[in-house]
Amino acid sequence: MELNFVFVLPEDHTSPSGGNLYNHFLLRALRDEGLSFETADLHEALNHAQRGAPGVYWVDSLYLSCLDELVMERSPGQDIFFIVHHLPSLEPTRDEQGATSSEAQEQDILGQMTGFLVTSPFTKEVLVRRKLVSKPILVVPPALCLSPSGKKTEAAGFRGLMVSNLIRRKGILEFLEELGRRLLAGDRFKIQVAGRFDIEPCYAEACVGIVENHPLLRKSITFLGALGLEKLRDLYEESTVFISSSRMETYGMSVHEAKSFGLPVLACEAGFIRSHIIPGRNGYLYGSISELAEACIEFIRRPHKVEQLRSRAYRFRTLETYTWKDAARLFLKQYLERKR
């Protein structure tokens, strides 16, 4: 299938992140469906655009601040679709004035896009509220990047897992601070954190520092760094609780994975996360990181409650039938029907 697509990917597109995994698995499925396309970084895409050949550029959201360069080089017959994994204006750490300023800056450049690819109805609604509904918005949710082996862990007690790069939006430092304030010497638990340190190194250093300087956290919290999918599968199957302290998720791929493994999820109610959780059945949602930490303490001190919730979550675990092949076909269908 020849559609003259160019997918403009981050320079570190092979490093672990939700956006990179989504791009990788979707593009692999599109290729399997017979779609011929190019991949490029921004510099390569600019050179491609300058040649004036017709084409459709699919630009990862990490290039938001550079989009105007590609827009300036665009010639007739060249379309630009923006892949919205995240937007700066959605950052929960910004104050109201900062968010408003970011939104205004985004609006100017997003208004010049041909259309958008988003991973959830939540993100589509964000764009609709910004009066971008006249442009095609393709909604293509991710499928699972790894599937359960079927093995159910025999572990007991509170064995928490967090799959998250150490960046401010994920709220890990604040969660550890809140947890540390509440811990008592007799509390028994383990929490493992799988994620990169290199994106916001100062923030990551602060996360590690609070654990190293707190004797009760130090014996119970382990940072594992970036891990491959096979190792992550083992962690999902060895844990009894999944924790998400993220304050904004446009989809929540790791929460999606945890559900499929039958892990109960304790999470901040953030963005699309609420669509993954049926409270009391496969987890609970909390209005703040402080409330999440308090709930974790309650479960740590009542391990039988962990087992009860874990049993329900496993019984009602998500049995996935939606695949990346389905995602690729949904992408192509929506693209080809966008003008109908």
C-alpha positions as CSV (number, residue, x, y, z in Angstrom):
1,M,0.0,0.0,0.0
2,E,1.6,3.3,-1.1
3,L,0.4,6.4,0.8
4,N,3.7,8.4,0.9
5,F,3.8,8.4,4.7
6,V,6.8,9.7,6.7
7,F,6.7,9.1,10.4
8,V,8.9,11.6,12.2
9,L,10.2,9.9,15.4
10,P,12.3,11.2,18.3
11,E,16.0,10.7,18.0
12,D,15.8,8.3,21.1
13,H,12.9,6.4,19.6
14,T,14.3,3.1,20.7
15,S,14.5,4.1,24.4
16,P,11.6,2.9,26.7
17,S,8.7,5.2,27.0
18,G,5.0,4.9,26.4
19,G,5.1,7.0,23.2
20,N,8.1,5.1,21.8
21,L,6.5,1.8,22.4
22,Y,3.2,2.9,20.8
23,N,5.1,4.2,17.7
24,H,7.2,1.0,17.4
25,F,4.3,-1.5,17.7
26,L,1.9,0.5,15.5
27,L,4.5,1.0,12.7
28,R,5.5,-2.7,12.8
29,A,1.8,-3.6,12.5
30,L,1.3,-1.1,9.6
31,R,4.3,-2.7,7.8
32,D,2.8,-6.1,8.3
33,E,-0.4,-4.8,6.8
34,G,1.5,-3.9,3.6
35,L,1.9,-0.2,4.2
36,S,5.1,1.2,2.8
37,F,6.5,4.3,4.6
38,E,9.6,6.1,5.7
39,T,10.8,7.0,9.2
40,A,12.9,10.1,9.9
41,D,14.0,12.4,12.7
42,L,13.1,16.1,12.4
43,H,16.3,17.1,10.5
44,E,15.6,14.3,7.9
45,A,12.0,15.3,7.7
46,L,12.9,18.9,7.0
47,N,15.2,17.9,4.2
48,H,12.4,15.7,2.8
49,A,9.9,18.5,2.9
50,Q,12.3,20.9,1.2
51,R,12.4,18.7,-1.8
52,G,8.7,19.4,-2.3
53,A,7.5,15.9,-2.9
54,P,3.9,15.1,-1.9
55,G,3.6,13.2,1.3
56,V,2.0,12.9,4.8
57,Y,4.1,13.6,7.8
58,W,3.2,12.0,11.1
59,V,5.1,13.9,13.8
60,D,5.6,12.7,17.3
61,S,4.5,15.1,20.1
62,L,8.0,15.4,21.4
63,Y,8.6,17.7,18.4
64,L,5.9,20.1,19.4
65,S,8.3,23.0,19.9
66,C,9.9,22.4,16.5
67,L,6.7,22.0,14.5
68,D,6.8,25.5,13.1
69,E,10.0,24.6,11.2
70,L,8.2,21.8,9.4
71,V,5.1,24.0,8.8
72,M,7.4,26.7,7.2
73,E,8.9,24.1,4.8
74,R,5.6,22.6,3.8
75,S,4.7,22.7,0.1
76,P,1.3,22.1,-1.6
77,G,0.5,18.4,-1.4
78,Q,2.3,17.9,2.0
79,D,0.1,17.2,5.0
80,I,1.2,17.2,8.6
81,F,-0.6,15.0,11.2
82,F,0.5,15.4,14.9
83,I,0.7,12.3,17.1
84,V,-0.5,13.5,20.4
85,H,1.0,11.4,23.2
86,H,1.1,14.4,25.6
87,L,0.9,18.2,25.5
88,P,2.8,20.6,27.8
89,S,-0.5,22.4,28.7
90,L,-1.7,19.2,30.3
91,E,1.3,19.1,32.7
92,P,-0.2,19.0,36.2
93,T,2.9,20.7,37.7
94,R,2.2,24.0,35.9
95,D,0.2,26.7,37.6
96,E,-3.0,28.0,36.0
97,Q,-1.1,30.9,34.3
98,G,1.5,28.6,32.9
99,A,-1.0,26.2,31.6
100,T,-3.0,28.9,29.9
101,S,0.2,30.3,28.3
102,S,1.2,26.8,27.0
103,E,-2.3,26.2,25.7
104,A,-2.2,29.5,23.7
105,Q,1.2,28.7,22.2
106,E,0.0,25.2,21.3
107,Q,-3.2,26.5,19.8
108,D,-1.3,28.5,17.2
109,I,0.7,25.6,15.9
110,L,-1.9,22.9,16.3
111,G,-4.3,25.0,14.3
112,Q,-1.9,24.6,11.3
113,M,-2.0,20.8,11.4
114,T,-3.8,18.8,8.8
115,G,-5.1,16.5,11.6
116,F,-4.2,14.4,14.6
117,L,-3.5,10.8,15.8
118,V,-4.5,10.3,19.4
119,T,-4.5,7.2,21.7
120,S,-7.7,7.8,23.6
121,P,-11.1,9.5,23.6
122,F,-9.8,11.7,26.4
123,T,-7.2,13.3,24.1
124,K,-9.7,13.7,21.3
125,E,-12.0,15.6,23.8
126,V,-9.1,17.9,24.7
127,L,-8.7,18.8,21.0
128,V,-12.4,19.2,20.5
129,R,-12.6,21.6,23.5
130,R,-9.9,23.6,21.7
131,K,-12.1,23.9,18.7
132,L,-9.9,21.7,16.5
133,V,-12.9,19.4,15.7
134,S,-13.0,20.5,12.1
135,K,-9.7,18.6,11.5
136,P,-9.6,14.8,11.3
137,I,-8.8,13.2,14.7
138,L,-7.9,9.6,14.4
139,V,-8.4,7.7,17.7
140,V,-6.3,4.5,17.7
141,P,-5.8,3.0,21.2
142,P,-2.7,1.0,21.9
143,A,-2.9,-2.8,22.2
144,L,-0.8,-4.7,24.8
145,C,2.9,-4.5,24.3
146,L,3.3,-7.7,26.3
147,S,0.9,-10.4,27.3
148,P,0.6,-12.6,30.5
149,S,2.2,-16.1,30.3
150,G,-0.8,-17.3,32.4
151,K,1.3,-17.9,35.5
152,K,-0.3,-16.5,38.7
153,T,2.2,-15.3,41.4
154,E,2.2,-17.1,44.7
155,A,3.6,-14.0,46.3
156,A,1.8,-12.6,49.4
157,G,1.6,-9.3,51.1
158,F,2.1,-5.9,49.6
159,R,4.5,-6.3,46.7
160,G,4.0,-3.1,44.7
161,L,5.1,-2.3,41.2
162,M,5.4,1.1,39.5
163,V,6.3,1.1,35.8
164,S,7.2,4.7,35.1
165,N,10.1,6.9,33.9
166,L,11.3,9.2,36.7
167,I,9.8,12.5,35.5
168,R,7.7,15.1,37.3
169,R,4.5,14.3,35.7
170,K,4.6,10.8,37.1
171,G,4.6,12.1,40.7
172,I,6.9,9.4,42.1
173,L,9.0,11.8,44.3
174,E,5.9,13.2,45.9
175,F,4.5,9.7,46.4
176,L,7.7,8.6,48.1
177,E,7.6,11.7,50.3
178,E,4.0,11.1,51.4
179,L,4.7,7.4,52.0
180,G,7.8,8.2,54.0
181,R,5.9,10.5,56.3
182,R,3.4,7.7,57.2
183,L,5.7,4.6,57.6
184,L,6.2,2.9,60.9
185,A,9.1,0.6,61.8
186,G,6.8,-2.5,61.7
187,D,5.5,-1.9,58.2
188,R,6.4,-4.7,55.8
189,F,6.2,-4.2,52.1
190,K,8.2,-4.0,48.8
191,I,7.8,-1.6,46.0
192,Q,9.8,-1.9,42.8
193,V,10.1,1.0,40.3
194,A,10.9,0.3,36.7
195,G,11.8,3.3,34.6
196,R,14.4,5.5,33.1
197,F,16.6,8.0,35.0
198,D,17.9,10.0,32.1
199,I,14.9,12.1,30.9
200,E,14.8,14.5,33.9
201,P,18.0,13.5,35.8
202,C,17.6,16.0,38.6
203,Y,14.2,14.7,39.4
204,A,15.4,11.1,39.2
205,E,18.2,12.0,41.5
206,A,15.8,13.4,44.0
207,C,13.7,10.3,43.9
208,V,16.7,8.1,44.6
209,G,17.9,10.5,47.3
210,I,14.8,10.5,49.4
211,V,14.9,6.7,49.5
212,E,18.6,6.6,50.4
213,N,18.1,9.1,53.2
214,H,15.0,7.4,54.7
215,P,15.8,4.2,56.6
216,L,12.3,2.7,56.2
217,L,12.0,3.5,52.5
218,R,15.6,2.3,51.9
219,K,14.8,-1.2,53.0
220,S,11.6,-1.5,51.0
221,I,11.9,0.6,47.7
222,T,14.0,-0.6,44.8
223,F,14.8,1.3,41.6
224,L,15.3,-1.0,38.7
225,G,16.0,1.4,35.8
226,A,14.8,0.8,32.3
227,L,13.9,-2.8,31.6
228,G,13.0,-4.9,28.5
229,L,9.6,-6.3,28.0
230,E,10.4,-9.8,29.1
231,K,11.7,-8.6,32.4
232,L,8.6,-6.4,32.8
233,R,6.5,-9.5,32.3
234,D,8.2,-11.2,35.1
235,L,7.7,-8.2,37.4
236,Y,3.9,-8.0,36.6
237,E,3.7,-11.7,37.4
238,E,5.7,-11.4,40.7
239,S,3.8,-8.4,42.1
240,T,0.6,-8.2,44.0
241,V,-0.3,-4.5,43.5
242,F,0.3,-2.0,40.8
243,I,0.7,1.7,41.8
244,S,0.3,4.7,39.5
245,S,1.1,8.1,41.1
246,S,1.0,9.9,37.7
247,R,-1.0,13.1,37.7
248,M,-1.8,13.0,34.0
249,E,-2.1,10.1,31.5
250,T,-3.6,10.5,28.0
251,Y,-3.9,6.7,28.0
252,G,-1.9,4.8,30.7
253,M,-0.3,1.9,28.9
254,S,1.3,0.4,32.0
255,V,-2.1,0.4,33.8
256,H,-3.6,-1.3,30.8
257,E,-0.9,-4.0,31.1
258,A,-1.4,-4.4,34.8
259,K,-5.1,-5.0,34.3
260,S,-4.4,-7.8,31.8
261,F,-2.1,-9.5,34.3
262,G,-4.9,-9.4,36.9
263,L,-3.0,-6.9,39.1
264,P,-5.2,-4.6,41.3
265,V,-4.4,-1.0,40.5
266,L,-4.1,1.8,43.1
267,A,-3.9,5.1,41.1
268,C,-4.4,8.8,41.1
269,E,-7.5,9.7,39.1
270,A,-5.7,11.4,36.2
271,G,-6.8,11.8,32.6
272,F,-7.8,8.6,30.9
273,I,-6.8,6.4,34.0
274,R,-10.4,6.5,35.3
275,S,-11.5,4.6,32.2
276,H,-9.3,1.6,33.2
277,I,-10.5,1.2,36.7
278,I,-13.8,-0.2,38.2
279,P,-13.4,0.8,41.8
280,G,-13.5,-2.2,44.2
281,R,-13.3,-4.7,41.3
282,N,-9.8,-4.1,39.8
283,G,-8.5,-1.3,42.0
284,Y,-9.2,2.1,43.4
285,L,-8.8,5.7,42.3
286,Y,-7.6,8.6,44.5
287,G,-8.0,12.3,44.2
288,S,-4.4,13.1,45.2
289,I,-1.0,11.6,45.7
290,S,-1.4,12.1,49.5
291,E,-4.6,10.0,49.4
292,L,-2.9,7.3,47.3
293,A,0.0,7.1,49.8
294,E,-2.5,6.8,52.7
295,A,-4.3,4.0,50.9
296,C,-1.1,2.1,50.3
297,I,-0.3,2.3,54.0
298,E,-3.8,0.9,54.8
299,F,-3.2,-2.0,52.5
300,I,0.4,-2.6,53.8
301,R,-1.0,-2.9,57.3
302,R,-3.9,-5.1,56.2
303,P,-2.3,-7.8,53.9
304,H,-5.6,-9.8,53.9
305,K,-7.2,-6.8,52.2
306,V,-4.5,-6.9,49.5
307,E,-5.3,-10.6,48.9
308,Q,-9.0,-10.0,48.7
309,L,-8.6,-7.2,46.1
310,R,-6.0,-9.2,44.2
311,S,-8.4,-12.1,43.9
312,R,-11.1,-9.9,42.6
313,A,-8.8,-8.2,40.1
314,Y,-7.5,-11.5,38.9
315,R,-11.0,-12.8,38.5
316,F,-12.1,-9.8,36.5
317,R,-8.8,-9.3,34.6
318,T,-9.0,-8.0,31.1
319,L,-8.8,-10.8,28.5
320,E,-7.6,-8.8,25.5
321,T,-8.7,-9.5,22.0
322,Y,-7.7,-6.2,20.5
323,T,-4.3,-6.5,18.8
324,W,-1.8,-4.2,17.1
325,K,-3.1,-5.6,13.8
326,D,-6.5,-4.2,14.8
327,A,-4.9,-0.9,15.7
328,A,-3.1,-0.7,12.3
329,R,-6.4,-1.5,10.5
330,L,-8.2,1.1,12.6
331,F,-5.6,3.7,11.7
332,L,-5.8,3.0,8.0
333,K,-9.6,2.9,8.0
334,Q,-9.9,6.2,9.8
335,Y,-7.3,7.8,7.6
336,L,-8.9,6.7,4.4
337,E,-12.4,7.7,5.6
338,R,-11.3,11.1,7.0
339,K,-12.9,13.2,4.3
340,R,-16.2,11.3,3.9
